[in-house]
Amino acid sequence: MQGYTERGPALLVDERRHARKVPVWGQTKGETPGDTKHMTLRAVVIEGRIVGVWEYEPRSSRR
């Protein structure tokens, strides 16, 4: 997982999903898993690959 912390989630996300927009942290460049270093969503990892993301907001009225 060291490559992920240095180069972002692109290494762990299927290339077909690199263009999908995701929320990012701070002043990082990019808005997609293919070009950002820090996604704000929590990753769902199966067999070393990010297969989904989720966000927990206990005060949200969305269910």
PDB file of N, CA, C and O in Angstrom:
ATOM      1  N   MET A   1       0.815  -1.208   0.000  1.00  0.00           N
ATOM      2  CA  MET A   1       0.000   0.000   0.000  1.00  0.00           C
ATOM      3  C   MET A   1       0.853   1.264   0.000  1.00  0.00           C
ATOM      4  O   MET A   1       0.309   2.365  -0.082  1.00  0.00           O
ATOM      5  N   GLN A   2       2.156   1.138   0.088  1.00  0.00           N
ATOM      6  CA  GLN A   2       2.998   2.318   0.120  1.00  0.00           C
ATOM      7  C   GLN A   2       2.838   3.158  -1.148  1.00  0.00           C
ATOM      8  O   GLN A   2       2.819   4.386  -1.066  1.00  0.00           O
ATOM      9  N   GLY A   3       2.724   2.524  -2.315  1.00  0.00           N
ATOM     10  CA  GLY A   3       2.532   3.268  -3.556  1.00  0.00           C
ATOM     11  C   GLY A   3       1.304   4.151  -3.512  1.00  0.00           C
ATOM     12  O   GLY A   3       1.306   5.251  -4.064  1.00  0.00           O
ATOM     13  N   TYR A   4       0.244   3.674  -2.852  1.00  0.00           N
ATOM     14  CA  TYR A   4      -0.984   4.461  -2.734  1.00  0.00           C
ATOM     15  C   TYR A   4      -0.722   5.749  -1.978  1.00  0.00           C
ATOM     16  O   TYR A   4      -1.176   6.814  -2.397  1.00  0.00           O
ATOM     17  N   THR A   5       0.001   5.671  -0.875  1.00  0.00           N
ATOM     18  CA  THR A   5       0.226   6.871  -0.073  1.00  0.00           C
ATOM     19  C   THR A   5       1.127   7.859  -0.787  1.00  0.00           C
ATOM     20  O   THR A   5       1.072   9.053  -0.494  1.00  0.00           O
ATOM     21  N   GLU A   6       1.943   7.407  -1.701  1.00  0.00           N
ATOM     22  CA  GLU A   6       2.836   8.301  -2.432  1.00  0.00           C
ATOM     23  C   GLU A   6       2.211   8.849  -3.707  1.00  0.00           C
ATOM     24  O   GLU A   6       2.462   9.998  -4.072  1.00  0.00           O
ATOM     25  N   ARG A   7       1.391   8.036  -4.398  1.00  0.00           N
ATOM     26  CA  ARG A   7       0.890   8.433  -5.714  1.00  0.00           C
ATOM     27  C   ARG A   7      -0.619   8.511  -5.817  1.00  0.00           C
ATOM     28  O   ARG A   7      -1.139   8.833  -6.885  1.00  0.00           O
ATOM     29  N   GLY A   8      -1.330   8.233  -4.758  1.00  0.00           N
ATOM     30  CA  GLY A   8      -2.776   8.341  -4.794  1.00  0.00           C
ATOM     31  C   GLY A   8      -3.469   7.045  -5.157  1.00  0.00           C
ATOM     32  O   GLY A   8      -2.814   6.021  -5.346  1.00  0.00           O
ATOM     33  N   PRO A   9      -4.805   7.080  -5.257  1.00  0.00           N
ATOM     34  CA  PRO A   9      -5.593   5.873  -5.440  1.00  0.00           C
ATOM     35  C   PRO A   9      -5.535   5.266  -6.846  1.00  0.00           C
ATOM     36  O   PRO A   9      -6.015   4.149  -7.037  1.00  0.00           O
ATOM     37  N   ALA A  10      -4.971   5.955  -7.822  1.00  0.00           N
ATOM     38  CA  ALA A  10      -4.968   5.444  -9.202  1.00  0.00           C
ATOM     39  C   ALA A  10      -4.400   4.033  -9.300  1.00  0.00           C
ATOM     40  O   ALA A  10      -4.861   3.237 -10.118  1.00  0.00           O
ATOM     41  N   LEU A  11      -3.415   3.716  -8.486  1.00  0.00           N
ATOM     42  CA  LEU A  11      -2.809   2.379  -8.514  1.00  0.00           C
ATOM     43  C   LEU A  11      -3.785   1.282  -8.114  1.00  0.00           C
ATOM     44  O   LEU A  11      -3.642   0.135  -8.537  1.00  0.00           O
ATOM     45  N   LEU A  12      -4.774   1.632  -7.302  1.00  0.00           N
ATOM     46  CA  LEU A  12      -5.679   0.639  -6.744  1.00  0.00           C
ATOM     47  C   LEU A  12      -7.072   0.645  -7.370  1.00  0.00           C
ATOM     48  O   LEU A  12      -7.917  -0.181  -7.024  1.00  0.00           O
ATOM     49  N   VAL A  13      -7.309   1.582  -8.295  1.00  0.00           N
ATOM     50  CA  VAL A  13      -8.628   1.710  -8.922  1.00  0.00           C
ATOM     51  C   VAL A  13      -8.545   1.228 -10.369  1.00  0.00           C
ATOM     52  O   VAL A  13      -7.605   1.561 -11.091  1.00  0.00           O
ATOM     53  N   ASP A  14      -9.527   0.449 -10.779  1.00  0.00           N
ATOM     54  CA  ASP A  14      -9.614  -0.020 -12.161  1.00  0.00           C
ATOM     55  C   ASP A  14      -9.520   1.186 -13.098  1.00  0.00           C
ATOM     56  O   ASP A  14     -10.203   2.189 -12.888  1.00  0.00           O
ATOM     57  N   GLU A  15      -8.689   1.095 -14.117  1.00  0.00           N
ATOM     58  CA  GLU A  15      -8.480   2.214 -15.042  1.00  0.00           C
ATOM     59  C   GLU A  15      -9.769   2.703 -15.684  1.00  0.00           C
ATOM     60  O   GLU A  15      -9.868   3.877 -16.039  1.00  0.00           O
ATOM     61  N   ARG A  16     -10.750   1.838 -15.840  1.00  0.00           N
ATOM     62  CA  ARG A  16     -12.034   2.254 -16.414  1.00  0.00           C
ATOM     63  C   ARG A  16     -12.757   3.243 -15.512  1.00  0.00           C
ATOM     64  O   ARG A  16     -13.679   3.924 -15.961  1.00  0.00           O
ATOM     65  N   ARG A  17     -12.355   3.332 -14.245  1.00  0.00           N
ATOM     66  CA  ARG A  17     -13.012   4.224 -13.276  1.00  0.00           C
ATOM     67  C   ARG A  17     -12.178   5.467 -12.956  1.00  0.00           C
ATOM     68  O   ARG A  17     -12.582   6.270 -12.115  1.00  0.00           O
ATOM     69  N   HIS A  18     -11.039   5.642 -13.599  1.00  0.00           N
ATOM     70  CA  HIS A  18     -10.165   6.773 -13.298  1.00  0.00           C
ATOM     71  C   HIS A  18     -10.799   8.130 -13.568  1.00  0.00           C
ATOM     72  O   HIS A  18     -10.394   9.116 -12.954  1.00  0.00           O
ATOM     73  N   ALA A  19     -11.768   8.216 -14.455  1.00  0.00           N
ATOM     74  CA  ALA A  19     -12.377   9.506 -14.811  1.00  0.00           C
ATOM     75  C   ALA A  19     -13.588   9.863 -13.957  1.00  0.00           C
ATOM     76  O   ALA A  19     -14.118  10.966 -14.085  1.00  0.00           O
ATOM     77  N   ARG A  20     -14.035   8.966 -13.099  1.00  0.00           N
ATOM     78  CA  ARG A  20     -15.209   9.230 -12.263  1.00  0.00           C
ATOM     79  C   ARG A  20     -14.862  10.288 -11.209  1.00  0.00           C
ATOM     80  O   ARG A  20     -13.853  10.161 -10.516  1.00  0.00           O
ATOM     81  N   LYS A  21     -15.679  11.314 -11.087  1.00  0.00           N
ATOM     82  CA  LYS A  21     -15.393  12.383 -10.115  1.00  0.00           C
ATOM     83  C   LYS A  21     -15.684  11.918  -8.698  1.00  0.00           C
ATOM     84  O   LYS A  21     -16.671  11.229  -8.437  1.00  0.00           O
ATOM     85  N   VAL A  22     -14.791  12.316  -7.780  1.00  0.00           N
ATOM     86  CA  VAL A  22     -14.938  12.030  -6.355  1.00  0.00           C
ATOM     87  C   VAL A  22     -14.525  13.259  -5.567  1.00  0.00           C
ATOM     88  O   VAL A  22     -13.723  14.055  -6.055  1.00  0.00           O
ATOM     89  N   PRO A  23     -15.056  13.440  -4.346  1.00  0.00           N
ATOM     90  CA  PRO A  23     -14.599  14.554  -3.510  1.00  0.00           C
ATOM     91  C   PRO A  23     -13.139  14.328  -3.101  1.00  0.00           C
ATOM     92  O   PRO A  23     -12.726  13.198  -2.840  1.00  0.00           O
ATOM     93  N   VAL A  24     -12.368  15.414  -3.049  1.00  0.00           N
ATOM     94  CA  VAL A  24     -10.951  15.313  -2.684  1.00  0.00           C
ATOM     95  C   VAL A  24     -10.656  16.193  -1.476  1.00  0.00           C
ATOM     96  O   VAL A  24     -11.417  17.105  -1.153  1.00  0.00           O
ATOM     97  N   TRP A  25      -9.525  15.901  -0.806  1.00  0.00           N
ATOM     98  CA  TRP A  25      -9.100  16.677   0.360  1.00  0.00           C
ATOM     99  C   TRP A  25      -8.227  17.839  -0.044  1.00  0.00           C
ATOM    100  O   TRP A  25      -7.431  17.752  -0.980  1.00  0.00           O
ATOM    101  N   GLY A  26      -8.391  18.926   0.678  1.00  0.00           N
ATOM    102  CA  GLY A  26      -7.464  20.047   0.628  1.00  0.00           C
ATOM    103  C   GLY A  26      -7.207  20.643  -0.738  1.00  0.00           C
ATOM    104  O   GLY A  26      -8.108  20.752  -1.570  1.00  0.00           O
ATOM    105  N   GLN A  27      -5.971  21.022  -0.952  1.00  0.00           N
ATOM    106  CA  GLN A  27      -5.555  21.743  -2.146  1.00  0.00           C
ATOM    107  C   GLN A  27      -4.993  20.814  -3.219  1.00  0.00           C
ATOM    108  O   GLN A  27      -4.250  21.262  -4.092  1.00  0.00           O
ATOM    109  N   THR A  28      -5.335  19.535  -3.167  1.00  0.00           N
ATOM    110  CA  THR A  28      -4.780  18.600  -4.138  1.00  0.00           C
ATOM    111  C   THR A  28      -5.352  18.876  -5.522  1.00  0.00           C
ATOM    112  O   THR A  28      -6.466  19.379  -5.664  1.00  0.00           O
ATOM    113  N   LYS A  29      -4.573  18.539  -6.525  1.00  0.00           N
ATOM    114  CA  LYS A  29      -5.031  18.677  -7.902  1.00  0.00           C
ATOM    115  C   LYS A  29      -5.967  17.531  -8.234  1.00  0.00           C
ATOM    116  O   LYS A  29      -5.904  16.461  -7.630  1.00  0.00           O
ATOM    117  N   GLY A  30      -6.826  17.769  -9.191  1.00  0.00           N
ATOM    118  CA  GLY A  30      -7.665  16.704  -9.706  1.00  0.00           C
ATOM    119  C   GLY A  30      -8.954  16.494  -8.945  1.00  0.00           C
ATOM    120  O   GLY A  30      -9.126  16.951  -7.815  1.00  0.00           O
ATOM    121  N   GLU A  31      -9.851  15.788  -9.606  1.00  0.00           N
ATOM    122  CA  GLU A  31     -11.150  15.466  -9.019  1.00  0.00           C
ATOM    123  C   GLU A  31     -11.512  14.011  -9.245  1.00  0.00           C
ATOM    124  O   GLU A  31     -12.640  13.609  -8.961  1.00  0.00           O
ATOM    125  N   THR A  32     -10.588  13.219  -9.744  1.00  0.00           N
ATOM    126  CA  THR A  32     -10.879  11.829 -10.062  1.00  0.00           C
ATOM    127  C   THR A  32      -9.860  10.904  -9.413  1.00  0.00           C
ATOM    128  O   THR A  32      -8.766  11.352  -9.070  1.00  0.00           O
ATOM    129  N   PRO A  33     -10.185   9.626  -9.233  1.00  0.00           N
ATOM    130  CA  PRO A  33      -9.219   8.681  -8.672  1.00  0.00           C
ATOM    131  C   PRO A  33      -7.949   8.563  -9.522  1.00  0.00           C
ATOM    132  O   PRO A  33      -6.895   8.173  -9.020  1.00  0.00           O
ATOM    133  N   GLY A  34      -8.055   8.898 -10.799  1.00  0.00           N
ATOM    134  CA  GLY A  34      -6.901   8.800 -11.674  1.00  0.00           C
ATOM    135  C   GLY A  34      -5.926   9.951 -11.564  1.00  0.00           C
ATOM    136  O   GLY A  34      -4.779   9.831 -11.995  1.00  0.00           O
ATOM    137  N   ASP A  35      -6.367  11.090 -10.983  1.00  0.00           N
ATOM    138  CA  ASP A  35      -5.460  12.243 -10.959  1.00  0.00           C
ATOM    139  C   ASP A  35      -5.357  12.975  -9.618  1.00  0.00           C
ATOM    140  O   ASP A  35      -4.756  14.047  -9.558  1.00  0.00           O
ATOM    141  N   THR A  36      -5.916  12.436  -8.567  1.00  0.00           N
ATOM    142  CA  THR A  36      -5.776  13.069  -7.252  1.00  0.00           C
ATOM    143  C   THR A  36      -4.965  12.174  -6.326  1.00  0.00           C
ATOM    144  O   THR A  36      -4.804  10.984  -6.595  1.00  0.00           O
ATOM    145  N   LYS A  37      -4.461  12.732  -5.254  1.00  0.00           N
ATOM    146  CA  LYS A  37      -3.730  11.932  -4.270  1.00  0.00           C
ATOM    147  C   LYS A  37      -4.584  11.580  -3.061  1.00  0.00           C
ATOM    148  O   LYS A  37      -4.297  10.604  -2.368  1.00  0.00           O
ATOM    149  N   HIS A  38      -5.632  12.361  -2.797  1.00  0.00           N
ATOM    150  CA  HIS A  38      -6.394  12.179  -1.567  1.00  0.00           C
ATOM    151  C   HIS A  38      -7.897  12.268  -1.802  1.00  0.00           C
ATOM    152  O   HIS A  38      -8.426  13.356  -2.033  1.00  0.00           O
ATOM    153  N   MET A  39      -8.582  11.139  -1.744  1.00  0.00           N
ATOM    154  CA  MET A  39     -10.046  11.138  -1.816  1.00  0.00           C
ATOM    155  C   MET A  39     -10.591  11.331  -0.397  1.00  0.00           C
ATOM    156  O   MET A  39      -9.993  10.859   0.570  1.00  0.00           O
ATOM    157  N   THR A  40     -11.728  12.027  -0.274  1.00  0.00           N
ATOM    158  CA  THR A  40     -12.305  12.214   1.050  1.00  0.00           C
ATOM    159  C   THR A  40     -13.174  11.033   1.477  1.00  0.00           C
ATOM    160  O   THR A  40     -13.457  10.866   2.663  1.00  0.00           O
ATOM    161  N   LEU A  41     -13.593  10.224   0.523  1.00  0.00           N
ATOM    162  CA  LEU A  41     -14.439   9.075   0.842  1.00  0.00           C
ATOM    163  C   LEU A  41     -13.603   7.895   1.311  1.00  0.00           C
ATOM    164  O   LEU A  41     -12.446   7.746   0.917  1.00  0.00           O
ATOM    165  N   ARG A  42     -14.192   7.064   2.146  1.00  0.00           N
ATOM    166  CA  ARG A  42     -13.501   5.871   2.623  1.00  0.00           C
ATOM    167  C   ARG A  42     -13.578   4.795   1.552  1.00  0.00           C
ATOM    168  O   ARG A  42     -14.609   4.613   0.903  1.00  0.00           O
ATOM    169  N   ALA A  43     -12.482   4.095   1.383  1.00  0.00           N
ATOM    170  CA  ALA A  43     -12.409   3.095   0.317  1.00  0.00           C
ATOM    171  C   ALA A  43     -12.868   1.721   0.800  1.00  0.00           C
ATOM    172  O   ALA A  43     -12.628   1.332   1.943  1.00  0.00           O
ATOM    173  N   VAL A  44     -13.531   1.001  -0.094  1.00  0.00           N
ATOM    174  CA  VAL A  44     -13.864  -0.407   0.104  1.00  0.00           C
ATOM    175  C   VAL A  44     -12.833  -1.167  -0.734  1.00  0.00           C
ATOM    176  O   VAL A  44     -12.806  -1.042  -1.959  1.00  0.00           O
ATOM    177  N   VAL A  45     -11.981  -1.960  -0.060  1.00  0.00           N
ATOM    178  CA  VAL A  45     -10.888  -2.644  -0.744  1.00  0.00           C
ATOM    179  C   VAL A  45     -11.120  -4.145  -0.704  1.00  0.00           C
ATOM    180  O   VAL A  45     -11.371  -4.719   0.356  1.00  0.00           O
ATOM    181  N   ILE A  46     -11.033  -4.774  -1.868  1.00  0.00           N
ATOM    182  CA  ILE A  46     -11.125  -6.228  -1.976  1.00  0.00           C
ATOM    183  C   ILE A  46      -9.925  -6.692  -2.781  1.00  0.00           C
ATOM    184  O   ILE A  46      -9.681  -6.212  -3.888  1.00  0.00           O
ATOM    185  N   GLU A  47      -9.185  -7.624  -2.218  1.00  0.00           N
ATOM    186  CA  GLU A  47      -8.004  -8.186  -2.870  1.00  0.00           C
ATOM    187  C   GLU A  47      -7.057  -7.111  -3.391  1.00  0.00           C
ATOM    188  O   GLU A  47      -6.539  -7.218  -4.502  1.00  0.00           O
ATOM    189  N   GLY A  48      -6.831  -6.068  -2.578  1.00  0.00           N
ATOM    190  CA  GLY A  48      -5.870  -5.036  -2.918  1.00  0.00           C
ATOM    191  C   GLY A  48      -6.330  -4.012  -3.942  1.00  0.00           C
ATOM    192  O   GLY A  48      -5.513  -3.229  -4.428  1.00  0.00           O
ATOM    193  N   ARG A  49      -7.615  -3.994  -4.285  1.00  0.00           N
ATOM    194  CA  ARG A  49      -8.145  -3.027  -5.244  1.00  0.00           C
ATOM    195  C   ARG A  49      -9.294  -2.252  -4.616  1.00  0.00           C
ATOM    196  O   ARG A  49     -10.098  -2.826  -3.882  1.00  0.00           O
ATOM    197  N   ILE A  50      -9.381  -0.952  -4.896  1.00  0.00           N
ATOM    198  CA  ILE A  50     -10.522  -0.160  -4.448  1.00  0.00           C
ATOM    199  C   ILE A  50     -11.687  -0.483  -5.374  1.00  0.00           C
ATOM    200  O   ILE A  50     -11.625  -0.253  -6.582  1.00  0.00           O
ATOM    201  N   VAL A  51     -12.751  -1.022  -4.784  1.00  0.00           N
ATOM    202  CA  VAL A  51     -13.920  -1.420  -5.576  1.00  0.00           C
ATOM    203  C   VAL A  51     -15.141  -0.549  -5.288  1.00  0.00           C
ATOM    204  O   VAL A  51     -16.174  -0.690  -5.942  1.00  0.00           O
ATOM    205  N   GLY A  52     -15.025   0.335  -4.326  1.00  0.00           N
ATOM    206  CA  GLY A  52     -16.122   1.224  -3.983  1.00  0.00           C
ATOM    207  C   GLY A  52     -15.682   2.217  -2.934  1.00  0.00           C
ATOM    208  O   GLY A  52     -14.580   2.123  -2.394  1.00  0.00           O
ATOM    209  N   VAL A  53     -16.548   3.167  -2.649  1.00  0.00           N
ATOM    210  CA  VAL A  53     -16.275   4.174  -1.619  1.00  0.00           C
ATOM    211  C   VAL A  53     -17.549   4.418  -0.827  1.00  0.00           C
ATOM    212  O   VAL A  53     -18.650   4.142  -1.304  1.00  0.00           O
ATOM    213  N   TRP A  54     -17.398   4.933   0.375  1.00  0.00           N
ATOM    214  CA  TRP A  54     -18.551   5.258   1.191  1.00  0.00           C
ATOM    215  C   TRP A  54     -18.204   6.417   2.106  1.00  0.00           C
ATOM    216  O   TRP A  54     -17.032   6.708   2.344  1.00  0.00           O
ATOM    217  N   GLU A  55     -19.241   7.080   2.621  1.00  0.00           N
ATOM    218  CA  GLU A  55     -19.068   8.188   3.554  1.00  0.00           C
ATOM    219  C   GLU A  55     -20.127   8.058   4.645  1.00  0.00           C
ATOM    220  O   GLU A  55     -21.305   7.848   4.355  1.00  0.00           O
ATOM    221  N   TYR A  56     -19.711   8.182   5.870  1.00  0.00           N
ATOM    222  CA  TYR A  56     -20.631   8.095   7.002  1.00  0.00           C
ATOM    223  C   TYR A  56     -20.867   9.488   7.554  1.00  0.00           C
ATOM    224  O   TYR A  56     -19.925  10.160   7.973  1.00  0.00           O
ATOM    225  N   GLU A  57     -22.099   9.918   7.555  1.00  0.00           N
ATOM    226  CA  GLU A  57     -22.468  11.229   8.097  1.00  0.00           C
ATOM    227  C   GLU A  57     -23.637  11.020   9.039  1.00  0.00           C
ATOM    228  O   GLU A  57     -24.789  11.042   8.605  1.00  0.00           O
ATOM    229  N   PRO A  58     -23.365  10.818  10.323  1.00  0.00           N
ATOM    230  CA  PRO A  58     -24.447  10.485  11.278  1.00  0.00           C
ATOM    231  C   PRO A  58     -25.487  11.592  11.437  1.00  0.00           C
ATOM    232  O   PRO A  58     -26.615  11.301  11.836  1.00  0.00           O
ATOM    233  N   ARG A  59     -25.160  12.828  11.146  1.00  0.00           N
ATOM    234  CA  ARG A  59     -26.126  13.919  11.307  1.00  0.00           C
ATOM    235  C   ARG A  59     -26.938  14.175  10.044  1.00  0.00           C
ATOM    236  O   ARG A  59     -27.809  15.044  10.032  1.00  0.00           O
ATOM    237  N   SER A  60     -26.665  13.440   9.003  1.00  0.00           N
ATOM    238  CA  SER A  60     -27.376  13.639   7.739  1.00  0.00           C
ATOM    239  C   SER A  60     -28.793  13.101   7.839  1.00  0.00           C
ATOM    240  O   SER A  60     -29.038  12.114   8.534  1.00  0.00           O
ATOM    241  N   SER A  61     -29.725  13.742   7.152  1.00  0.00           N
ATOM    242  CA  SER A  61     -31.098  13.239   7.135  1.00  0.00           C
ATOM    243  C   SER A  61     -31.305  12.236   6.006  1.00  0.00           C
ATOM    244  O   SER A  61     -32.357  11.603   5.915  1.00  0.00           O
ATOM    245  N   ARG A  62     -30.280  12.092   5.129  1.00  0.00           N
ATOM    246  CA  ARG A  62     -30.375  11.105   4.037  1.00  0.00           C
ATOM    247  C   ARG A  62     -30.228   9.704   4.592  1.00  0.00           C
ATOM    248  O   ARG A  62     -29.414   9.469   5.485  1.00  0.00           O
ATOM    249  N   ARG A  63     -30.997   8.787   4.079  1.00  0.00           N
ATOM    250  CA  ARG A  63     -30.906   7.373   4.503  1.00  0.00           C
ATOM    251  C   ARG A  63     -30.807   6.504   3.286  1.00  0.00           C
ATOM    252  O   ARG A  63     -30.720   5.282   3.407  1.00  0.00           O
TER     253      ARG A  63
END
